[in-house]
Amino acid sequence: MTMGATMRLPAMLACAGLMLAGCHSPTSATSSESDLDLARTCWPVASAKALQNKDFGIADMGEIVAYASIVAKAQPGSALITDKIGKVMGTPLSDADKKRLSTNLDTYQTQCRARFPVAAGTAAPTLPSDPVDRTLWCLMAATFLDKAMQGAGKSDYPQKAQVGRVLRTAIASLDKRAAAAKGIASQADFNAYRDRQADALFANRLDRVVAACPAQ
């Protein structure tokens, strides 16, 4: 099973950081700023801070994607959430915004993490209790993170073995009988089910989801 979405990850992550990342043009971070406007600022800030980390891993990527997801969920249309995230992460910053943010990274990072505890990793993920749903979440989160890290040129990231174990465990745990009991009888049924679950999954930080998944 796949996420069935064109994530454009190499293009997305080739743009990471203030010299490489993109989002909608951000506004100044203030206490009165809307969550959406601040999230537009937080995505490139998190990218730039992550690129300063010599041990860039899935926690860094999880924070980046979490901010981009907030912006993506506000976009109109019925496109897959992963495609919307790709669009958010693929829209370049202006030179003026690059310069402004580059001189205030630490300040913006503090504000972003205070406003969005899920993206900051201080709030625990909310995984579904249903075993089929939970297994699919683990599969999608591990798949997305692995592709994102590879797209960022980090094919040997520190948590690669852990993510691989989660993937293998999730694939082995998928139960066709349980899925059929949920009304999933065809590929079309599965695609619709997967897309609904992806919308819920991306309200969480993906690396925290992966950390809560079984890995054998």
Buried (B, 14 or more C-beta within 10 A) or exposed (E): BEBEBEBBBBEBBBBBBBEBBBBBBBEEBEEEBEEEBBBBBBBBBBBBBBBEEEEBBBBBBBBBBBBBBBBBBBBEEEBBBBBBBBBBBBBBBEEEBBEBBBEBBEEBBEBBBEBBEBBBBEEEBEBBEEEBBBBBBBBBBBBBBBBBBBBBEBEEBEBBEBBEBBBEBBBEBBEEEBBEEEEBEEEEBBBEBBBEBBEBBBBBBBBBBBBBBEBE
